[in-house]
Amino acid sequence: MLQPQHRACHQLSILVRKYVKLVAILAFLGLCTACNSEEAEKKNREKESVPVEEVKLVTNNRVIALGKIVPQGEVIKISVVNARDSRVNQILVQEGDFVEANQVIAILQGRERVEQQLRSAMANVAIKRSQLLKIQQGDFKQGEILAQQAKISELEARLVTEIQERAAAITEKQAALTNAEIKYNRNQSLQEQGAISKAQLDNAREEFERARAIFAQAQANLNNTKSVLEAQLVREKANLQKLQEVRPVDVDIASSELEQALIQVEQRKAELEDTQVKVPIAGQILRINTRVGEQVNTQAGIAELGQTKQMYVLAEVYESDILKVKTGQKAIINSEYGGFQGEITGAVEKIGLQIGKTLISQGQTNPTTDVNARVVEVKIRIDPEDSPKVANLTGMQVRVEIEI
């Protein structure tokens, strides 16, 4: 039986052997890993040696940029002015429909009320126009004119009657005067002959004087009546002329009222236009953002419109490469995420005049993407034979290679 000291030494030797084996195993594994790492690094260097030369070739001959597909004129948001509190009553188109310029695509609530107000305003215009015409023709006081004409006719008839009556009275008075004068002259001769007394002559003279005074009064009455009636007739004829006169102030007032009525019609027409949602240009309805019964979204608009018969690419070219890009240069376009197969082509049509931050790359999750990169927007017109291939892909992200 081993002593405690020998037992301890035996256990220590066992531990030493195990430790030596473990170190040997770890050394072997480290050697294998080093070999594998060196071999992998060698393969990577071999793999990268050829592409480095290719990338350098591409960079020297092409400018590469990200872009997005848009229709001609980009996407237009369709809305109406003063539609903040309006709701959609009808949608007359569907997504994908092609529309013509000024075509109505939606009707807002309140259209019936505005149409009724417009009809009322147009009726008021007709009334004001008729009133102006009557004033210009001088028959806007026809009732007063007829009454004045009747008064004048009555005065003329009265004047004739009065003159006739007064003239008859004068004739009678003149006859009485003549008889009194003859009687006086005869009595005067008889008194001179002594045939009658002086008292009888005085009576004949008084009768003659009285007849002469009555005749003079009758003539005065005739002249006075004639003057009064003729003066009154002149006044009434002047009043008639005044009624028939077309005064400029009356015409001006009627014209102003007509103009105000016309302005009200234009206001109602404008309000009616605000209830109709029209497209400014011909194109295709890409999206409907507001449904029937919903309140108009003034930011998103009721619908989005694009001229998809000709598609474009808006490419963001780094400011360091923009001097290499010229209008007319050819461009090869590929889908960034496989939205369409193969390549499509186009040509640079317009180069932007401002440098800004990239917008297309901001939605990417790649940590190596520089979202603060400075870029210039370049507009590329897709070739006509390729444009229909992406007509329904507005907003798709693509990779563009511009041949320089």
C-alpha positions as CSV (number, residue, x, y, z in Angstrom):
1,M,0.0,0.0,0.0
2,L,1.4,3.4,-1.1
3,Q,2.2,6.0,1.4
4,P,0.5,9.3,1.3
5,Q,3.6,11.0,-0.1
6,H,3.9,8.4,-3.0
7,R,0.1,8.7,-3.7
8,A,0.4,12.5,-4.1
9,C,3.4,12.2,-6.5
10,H,1.5,9.6,-8.6
11,Q,-1.5,11.9,-9.0
12,L,0.8,14.8,-9.9
13,S,2.5,12.8,-12.7
14,I,-0.9,11.9,-14.1
15,L,-2.0,15.6,-14.2
16,V,1.3,16.5,-15.9
17,R,0.8,13.9,-18.7
18,K,-2.8,15.1,-19.3
19,Y,-1.6,18.8,-19.6
20,V,1.1,17.8,-22.1
21,K,-1.4,16.0,-24.2
22,L,-3.8,19.0,-24.1
23,V,-1.0,21.4,-25.1
24,A,-0.1,19.1,-28.0
25,I,-3.7,19.0,-29.2
26,L,-4.1,22.7,-29.1
27,A,-0.9,23.3,-30.9
28,F,-2.0,20.9,-33.7
29,L,-5.4,22.7,-34.0
30,G,-3.7,26.1,-34.2
31,L,-1.4,24.9,-36.9
32,C,-4.4,23.6,-39.0
33,T,-6.2,26.9,-38.5
34,A,-3.2,28.9,-39.6
35,C,-2.8,26.8,-42.7
36,N,-6.5,27.1,-43.5
37,S,-6.5,30.9,-42.9
38,E,-3.4,31.3,-45.1
39,E,-5.0,29.2,-47.9
40,A,-8.3,31.2,-47.6
41,E,-6.4,34.5,-47.8
42,K,-4.5,33.3,-50.8
43,K,-7.8,32.3,-52.5
44,N,-9.3,35.7,-51.7
45,R,-6.4,37.5,-53.2
46,E,-6.6,35.4,-56.3
47,K,-10.4,36.0,-56.5
48,E,-10.1,39.8,-56.0
49,S,-7.2,40.3,-58.3
50,V,-9.3,40.1,-61.6
51,P,-12.4,42.0,-60.4
52,V,-10.3,45.0,-59.2
53,E,-9.1,45.5,-62.8
54,E,-12.7,45.2,-64.1
55,V,-14.1,47.7,-61.6
56,K,-11.4,50.1,-62.5
57,L,-12.4,49.7,-66.2
58,V,-16.1,50.3,-65.5
59,T,-15.3,53.3,-63.4
60,N,-13.3,54.9,-66.2
61,N,-15.9,54.3,-68.9
62,R,-19.2,54.6,-67.0
63,V,-20.8,56.6,-64.2
64,I,-22.9,54.5,-61.9
65,A,-25.8,55.9,-59.9
66,L,-29.0,54.9,-58.2
67,G,-32.3,56.2,-59.6
68,K,-36.1,55.7,-59.7
69,I,-38.5,55.3,-62.5
70,V,-41.0,58.1,-63.0
71,P,-43.5,59.1,-65.8
72,Q,-42.9,62.1,-68.0
73,G,-43.4,65.2,-65.9
74,E,-43.1,63.1,-62.8
75,V,-46.2,62.2,-60.6
76,I,-48.8,64.9,-60.2
77,K,-51.1,65.0,-57.2
78,I,-54.6,66.0,-58.2
79,S,-56.6,68.1,-55.8
80,V,-58.8,71.3,-55.8
81,V,-58.5,74.8,-54.4
82,N,-60.4,75.5,-51.2
83,A,-61.2,71.9,-50.6
84,R,-60.0,71.8,-47.0
85,D,-63.5,70.9,-45.5
86,S,-64.9,69.2,-48.6
87,R,-65.7,65.5,-48.9
88,V,-65.7,63.3,-52.0
89,N,-69.2,62.5,-53.3
90,Q,-68.2,60.6,-56.5
91,I,-65.1,59.0,-58.0
92,L,-65.5,58.8,-61.7
93,V,-62.2,56.9,-62.5
94,Q,-60.3,53.9,-61.4
95,E,-56.6,53.2,-60.9
96,G,-55.0,52.5,-64.2
97,D,-57.5,54.5,-66.3
98,F,-56.2,56.9,-68.9
99,V,-57.8,60.3,-68.8
100,E,-57.8,63.4,-71.1
101,A,-56.8,66.9,-70.1
102,N,-59.5,68.8,-68.1
103,Q,-61.5,65.6,-67.6
104,V,-63.5,65.5,-64.4
105,I,-62.4,62.6,-62.2
106,A,-64.3,63.3,-59.0
107,I,-67.2,65.3,-57.7
108,L,-67.3,66.9,-54.2
109,Q,-70.2,67.3,-51.9
110,G,-72.3,70.4,-52.2
111,R,-72.5,70.5,-56.0
112,E,-76.3,70.5,-56.2
113,R,-76.5,73.5,-53.8
114,V,-73.9,75.5,-55.9
115,E,-75.7,74.7,-59.1
116,Q,-79.0,76.0,-57.7
117,Q,-77.2,79.2,-56.6
118,L,-75.7,79.6,-60.0
119,R,-79.2,79.3,-61.7
120,S,-80.5,81.9,-59.3
121,A,-77.6,84.3,-60.1
122,M,-78.1,83.8,-63.9
123,A,-81.8,84.6,-63.5
124,N,-80.9,87.8,-61.6
125,V,-78.6,88.8,-64.5
126,A,-81.5,88.4,-66.9
127,I,-83.6,90.7,-64.8
128,K,-80.9,93.4,-64.5
129,R,-80.3,93.3,-68.2
130,S,-84.0,93.8,-68.9
131,Q,-84.1,96.7,-66.5
132,L,-81.1,98.4,-68.2
133,L,-82.7,97.9,-71.6
134,K,-86.0,99.5,-70.4
135,I,-84.1,102.5,-69.0
136,Q,-82.1,102.9,-72.2
137,Q,-85.3,102.8,-74.3
138,G,-87.0,105.3,-72.0
139,D,-90.0,103.1,-71.2
140,F,-89.1,102.1,-67.6
141,K,-91.9,104.5,-66.3
142,Q,-94.5,103.5,-68.8
143,G,-97.4,103.7,-66.3
144,E,-96.4,107.2,-65.2
145,I,-95.9,108.3,-68.8
146,L,-99.4,107.1,-69.7
147,A,-100.9,108.9,-66.7
148,Q,-99.1,112.1,-67.6
149,Q,-100.2,111.9,-71.2
150,A,-103.8,111.5,-70.0
151,K,-103.5,114.6,-67.8
152,I,-102.2,116.6,-70.8
153,S,-105.1,115.5,-73.0
154,E,-107.5,116.5,-70.2
155,L,-105.9,119.9,-69.9
156,E,-106.0,120.4,-73.7
157,A,-109.7,119.5,-73.8
158,R,-110.4,121.8,-70.8
159,L,-108.6,124.6,-72.5
160,V,-110.7,124.3,-75.6
161,T,-113.9,124.1,-73.6
162,E,-113.1,127.0,-71.4
163,I,-112.2,129.2,-74.4
164,Q,-115.4,128.2,-76.2
165,E,-117.5,129.0,-73.1
166,R,-115.7,132.2,-72.4
167,A,-116.0,133.2,-76.0
168,A,-119.7,132.6,-76.0
169,A,-120.1,134.7,-72.9
170,I,-118.1,137.5,-74.5
171,T,-120.3,137.4,-77.6
172,E,-123.4,137.7,-75.4
173,K,-121.9,140.5,-73.4
174,Q,-120.8,142.3,-76.6
175,A,-124.3,142.1,-77.9
176,A,-125.7,143.6,-74.6
177,L,-123.0,146.3,-74.8
178,T,-124.0,147.1,-78.4
179,N,-127.7,147.4,-77.5
180,A,-126.9,149.6,-74.5
181,E,-124.7,151.8,-76.6
182,I,-127.4,152.2,-79.3
183,K,-130.0,153.0,-76.6
184,Y,-127.8,155.6,-75.0
185,N,-127.1,157.3,-78.3
186,R,-130.7,157.4,-79.2
187,N,-131.8,158.8,-75.8
188,Q,-129.0,161.4,-76.0
189,S,-130.5,162.6,-79.3
190,L,-134.0,162.6,-77.9
191,Q,-133.0,164.5,-74.8
192,E,-131.4,167.2,-77.0
193,Q,-134.8,167.4,-78.8
194,G,-136.5,167.6,-75.5
195,A,-138.4,164.4,-76.1
196,I,-137.1,162.8,-72.9
197,S,-136.0,164.0,-69.6
198,K,-132.4,164.2,-68.4
199,A,-133.0,161.4,-65.9
200,Q,-133.9,159.0,-68.6
201,L,-130.7,159.9,-70.4
202,D,-128.7,159.3,-67.3
203,N,-130.3,155.8,-66.9
204,A,-129.4,154.9,-70.5
205,R,-125.8,156.1,-69.9
206,E,-125.5,154.0,-66.7
207,E,-126.9,150.9,-68.5
208,F,-124.3,151.5,-71.3
209,E,-121.4,151.8,-68.8
210,R,-122.5,148.7,-66.9
211,A,-122.7,146.7,-70.2
212,R,-119.2,147.9,-71.2
213,A,-117.8,146.9,-67.8
214,I,-119.4,143.5,-68.0
215,F,-117.9,143.0,-71.5
216,A,-114.5,144.0,-70.3
217,Q,-114.6,141.6,-67.4
218,A,-115.7,138.8,-69.7
219,Q,-112.7,139.4,-71.9
220,A,-110.4,139.6,-68.9
221,N,-111.8,136.3,-67.6
222,L,-111.2,134.7,-71.0
223,N,-107.6,135.8,-71.2
224,N,-106.9,134.8,-67.6
225,T,-108.4,131.4,-68.0
226,K,-106.5,130.8,-71.2
227,S,-103.2,131.9,-69.7
228,V,-103.6,129.7,-66.6
229,L,-104.6,126.6,-68.6
230,E,-101.9,127.1,-71.2
231,A,-99.2,127.5,-68.4
232,Q,-100.4,124.4,-66.7
233,L,-100.4,122.5,-70.0
234,V,-96.8,123.6,-70.5
235,R,-95.8,122.3,-67.1
236,E,-97.4,119.0,-67.6
237,K,-95.8,118.6,-71.0
238,A,-92.4,119.3,-69.4
239,N,-93.1,116.6,-66.8
240,L,-93.9,114.2,-69.6
241,Q,-90.7,115.0,-71.3
242,K,-88.8,114.5,-68.0
243,L,-90.4,111.1,-67.6
244,Q,-89.5,110.1,-71.1
245,E,-85.9,111.4,-70.7
246,V,-83.1,108.8,-70.4
247,R,-81.0,110.2,-67.6
248,P,-77.3,109.1,-67.6
249,V,-77.4,108.5,-63.8
250,D,-80.3,106.0,-64.2
251,V,-78.3,104.2,-66.9
252,D,-75.2,104.1,-64.7
253,I,-77.1,102.7,-61.8
254,A,-78.7,100.0,-63.9
255,S,-75.3,99.2,-65.5
256,S,-73.7,98.8,-62.1
257,E,-76.4,96.5,-60.9
258,L,-76.0,94.4,-64.0
259,E,-72.2,94.2,-63.5
260,Q,-72.7,93.2,-59.9
261,A,-75.1,90.4,-61.0
262,L,-72.5,89.2,-63.6
263,I,-69.8,89.1,-60.9
264,Q,-72.1,86.9,-58.7
265,V,-72.5,84.5,-61.6
266,E,-68.7,84.2,-62.0
267,Q,-68.4,83.6,-58.3
268,R,-70.9,80.8,-58.5
269,K,-69.2,79.3,-61.5
270,A,-65.9,79.4,-59.6
271,E,-67.6,77.6,-56.6
272,L,-69.0,75.1,-59.0
273,E,-65.5,74.5,-60.4
274,D,-64.2,73.9,-56.9
275,T,-66.7,70.9,-56.6
276,Q,-65.2,69.3,-59.7
277,V,-61.8,67.6,-59.6
278,K,-60.2,67.9,-63.0
279,V,-56.9,66.7,-64.3
280,P,-54.6,69.3,-65.9
281,I,-53.0,67.1,-68.5
282,A,-53.7,63.7,-70.2
283,G,-52.2,60.7,-68.4
284,Q,-52.9,57.6,-66.4
285,I,-54.4,57.4,-62.9
286,L,-51.6,55.8,-60.8
287,R,-53.3,55.9,-57.4
288,I,-56.5,57.1,-55.7
289,N,-55.8,58.5,-52.3
290,T,-59.3,59.6,-51.2
291,R,-62.4,57.5,-51.3
292,V,-66.1,58.4,-51.5
293,G,-67.2,60.0,-48.3
294,E,-63.7,60.8,-47.1
295,Q,-62.5,64.3,-46.5
296,V,-60.1,65.6,-49.2
297,N,-56.5,65.1,-48.3
298,T,-54.9,68.4,-49.3
299,Q,-51.4,67.0,-49.1
300,A,-51.8,63.6,-50.7
301,G,-54.5,64.8,-53.1
302,I,-57.5,62.9,-54.4
303,A,-55.5,61.0,-57.0
304,E,-52.0,60.8,-58.5
305,L,-51.5,61.1,-62.2
306,G,-48.6,60.3,-64.5
307,Q,-47.9,60.4,-68.2
308,T,-46.8,56.8,-68.4
309,K,-46.7,56.6,-72.2
310,Q,-43.2,58.0,-71.8
311,M,-41.2,56.9,-68.8
312,Y,-38.0,58.4,-67.3
313,V,-35.4,57.7,-64.7
314,L,-34.4,60.2,-62.2
315,A,-30.8,59.3,-61.3
316,E,-28.7,60.7,-58.5
317,V,-25.2,61.2,-59.7
318,Y,-22.5,62.0,-57.2
319,E,-21.1,65.5,-57.5
320,S,-17.6,64.1,-58.1
321,D,-18.9,62.4,-61.3
322,I,-21.3,65.0,-62.6
323,L,-18.8,66.7,-64.8
324,K,-18.5,63.5,-66.8
325,V,-22.2,63.4,-67.6
326,K,-23.4,65.2,-70.8
327,T,-26.9,65.3,-72.4
328,G,-27.3,62.7,-75.1
329,Q,-25.1,60.1,-73.4
330,K,-26.5,56.5,-73.4
331,A,-27.6,54.9,-70.2
332,I,-28.2,51.2,-69.3
333,I,-30.8,50.6,-66.6
334,N,-31.2,47.6,-64.4
335,S,-33.7,46.8,-61.7
336,E,-32.0,47.1,-58.3
337,Y,-34.2,44.3,-56.8
338,G,-35.3,42.3,-59.8
339,G,-38.5,44.2,-60.6
340,F,-38.0,43.6,-64.3
341,Q,-35.8,41.2,-66.3
342,G,-32.9,42.2,-68.4
343,E,-31.7,45.7,-69.2
344,I,-33.5,48.7,-70.7
345,T,-31.8,51.7,-72.3
346,G,-32.2,55.4,-72.5
347,A,-30.4,58.7,-72.9
348,V,-29.5,61.6,-70.7
349,E,-32.0,64.4,-71.4
350,K,-31.5,66.9,-68.6
351,I,-28.9,67.6,-65.9
352,G,-30.0,69.3,-62.7
353,L,-28.7,72.7,-61.7
354,Q,-28.6,72.0,-57.9
355,I,-26.6,69.8,-55.6
356,G,-28.4,68.2,-52.7
357,K,-28.5,65.2,-50.5
358,T,-29.4,61.8,-51.8
359,L,-33.1,60.8,-51.4
360,I,-33.2,57.5,-53.2
361,S,-30.7,55.8,-50.9
362,Q,-32.2,56.8,-47.7
363,G,-34.6,53.9,-47.7
364,Q,-31.8,51.3,-47.9
365,T,-30.6,49.3,-44.9
366,N,-27.0,48.9,-46.2
367,P,-24.8,50.4,-43.5
368,T,-22.2,51.3,-46.1
369,T,-24.6,53.7,-47.9
370,D,-23.8,57.3,-47.3
371,V,-27.2,59.0,-46.9
372,N,-25.4,62.4,-46.7
373,A,-23.8,62.1,-50.1
374,R,-24.0,65.1,-52.3
375,V,-25.7,64.3,-55.6
376,V,-27.1,66.0,-58.8
377,E,-30.4,64.8,-60.3
378,V,-30.0,63.6,-63.9
379,K,-33.1,63.0,-66.0
380,I,-32.8,60.0,-68.4
381,R,-35.4,59.4,-71.1
382,I,-36.1,55.7,-71.5
383,D,-36.0,54.6,-75.1
384,P,-39.5,54.3,-76.7
385,E,-39.2,50.5,-77.2
386,D,-38.4,50.0,-73.5
387,S,-40.8,52.6,-72.0
388,P,-43.9,50.3,-72.1
389,K,-42.0,47.6,-70.2
390,V,-41.8,49.9,-67.1
391,A,-45.0,51.9,-67.6
392,N,-46.5,50.3,-64.5
393,L,-43.4,50.5,-62.4
394,T,-43.5,54.1,-61.2
395,G,-41.2,54.6,-58.2
396,M,-39.2,51.5,-58.7
397,Q,-35.5,51.8,-57.7
398,V,-33.0,51.1,-60.5
399,R,-29.2,51.1,-61.0
400,V,-28.1,53.3,-63.9
401,E,-24.8,53.1,-65.9
402,I,-24.2,56.2,-68.0
403,E,-21.7,55.6,-70.7
404,I,-19.2,58.4,-70.7
